[in-house]
Amino acid sequence: MILDDIANILKRGKRFFLASHKDPDGDAIGSLLALGEALILSGKEVVLFNEGPIPDSMAFLVGIENIVNRFNPKSEPEFDALFVLDCGTLERVGGNSANICNITPLINIDHHENNSQFGDLNLVDTHSSSVGEIIYRLIQVADLPRNKNIAENLFVAIQTDTGSFRYGNTTKEAFTIAGEMVGCGVSPWKISRKVMDEYSLKKLRLLELTLKTIEIFHAGKVGLITITQEMFSKAKADNFDSERFVDYPRFISGVEIGVLIKELGKDYYKFSLRSNDWVNVADLAYHFGGGGHPKAAAFTRHGSLDSIKQEFLNKAHEFVIGH
Ligand SMILES: [Mn+2]
């Protein structure tokens, strides 16, 4: 079984390179730190890589200062394996993906449905709520040591990817592992407050501006909000402050697809998509060269806002019509 093969590589090897996706979320950081710490505790050497930027909400996590955002393959001794976590494609690692991919074997651990199986070994479990859940199993099978920091990181991974145990990927298994982590001393209140519920004033100012842009289309089934660069400057906010804003159009009664359009640059936009029930937004995003999960996906597009928006709304119509 692939999990045993990977566990054996962890047991036999001495030096590992671990990476997760740029613009990381709690799963990308939590999984990276948890596996990293378990390996360090068992006397292995690790390089933990994330291109960043790492959200302030995760700055409190133990070990976060050990994550590097630069890598020069020539100045590093050999590694026994490269682990890429929570990335549907190798490119999700960011600008350094070309540098690190020379490390072999490349072990791809992920839970995204559209994962491109880019590894020499691919542990892709789309039924797992988070990569944190897969790392939990790997730590068990490889019989690596555990401590409270690992528990906290795994809890963060599961909690953030399940939207605090609310999304459709919230399984009994997710609760069971999270429960075990609480048994190891993790405080759900402390983590929730830090990771989910601590808002800066600028974030709320940005939300105030963004909520004014709500639009409804296709008989109320598609809800859309827009954030421009001007709004970011006006609120003195940054990209991380807009995290989870996409939920607001999805919260509206009758809306099936919630959309957040974010201006990334001149004539360049990111569409983040969420669905409530029957629409697979990964399929919708795929049509525009993006991807993700059935209920959470995204794509980026160049062009004028009006034309991209119209193009998107036309396609979205096909997904919600007749329901
Ligand atoms: Mn994830």
Residues whose N, C-alpha, C, O or C-beta is under 5 A from the ligand:
A	BS01	MN	D27 D86 S130 V131 D161
